[in-house]
């Protein structure tokens, strides 16, 4: 019986660690103008350039409306997204182009949640 309890405890700790890691992943990212976009999966060396408008809320600027986001990793373009944002979060239909392959994918979002 003690062996079963240990296994359950180990599994619970592993799932807890995975859940905490997933919560820690998502973060805001800013372009060179200080415009912020929600980034569900940040990676080291990542930067963005947002070509659309923004809405100002206090000291914060959030991407707003249709535009293009160029995602770079250590200065190299890795993805280009075309679509709409609402207060910095993906909203509506998006076209994603990945580099260097050039592969294209489409997605639909509702205030930062893919649907």
HELIX and SHEET records of a PDB file:
HELIX    1   1 UNK A    2  UNK A   25  1                                  24    
SHEET    1   A 4 UNK A  27  UNK A  30  0                                        
SHEET    2   A 4 UNK A  35  UNK A  39 -1                                        
SHEET    3   A 4 UNK A  60  UNK A  73  1                                        
SHEET    4   A 4 UNK A  46  UNK A  50 -1                                        
SHEET    1   B 4 UNK A  27  UNK A  30  0                                        
SHEET    2   B 4 UNK A  35  UNK A  39 -1                                        
SHEET    3   B 4 UNK A  60  UNK A  73  1                                        
SHEET    4   B 4 UNK A  53  UNK A  57 -1                                        
SHEET    1   C 5 UNK A  27  UNK A  30  0                                        
SHEET    2   C 5 UNK A  35  UNK A  39 -1                                        
SHEET    3   C 5 UNK A  60  UNK A  73  1                                        
SHEET    4   C 5 UNK A  76  UNK A  86 -1                                        
SHEET    5   C 5 UNK A  89  UNK A  90 -1                                        
SHEET    1   D 7 UNK A  27  UNK A  30  0                                        
SHEET    2   D 7 UNK A  35  UNK A  39 -1                                        
SHEET    3   D 7 UNK A  60  UNK A  73  1                                        
SHEET    4   D 7 UNK A  76  UNK A  86 -1                                        
SHEET    5   D 7 UNK A  92  UNK A  98 -1                                        
SHEET    6   D 7 UNK A 104  UNK A 110 -1                                        
SHEET    7   D 7 UNK A 113  UNK A 114 -1                                        
END                                                                             
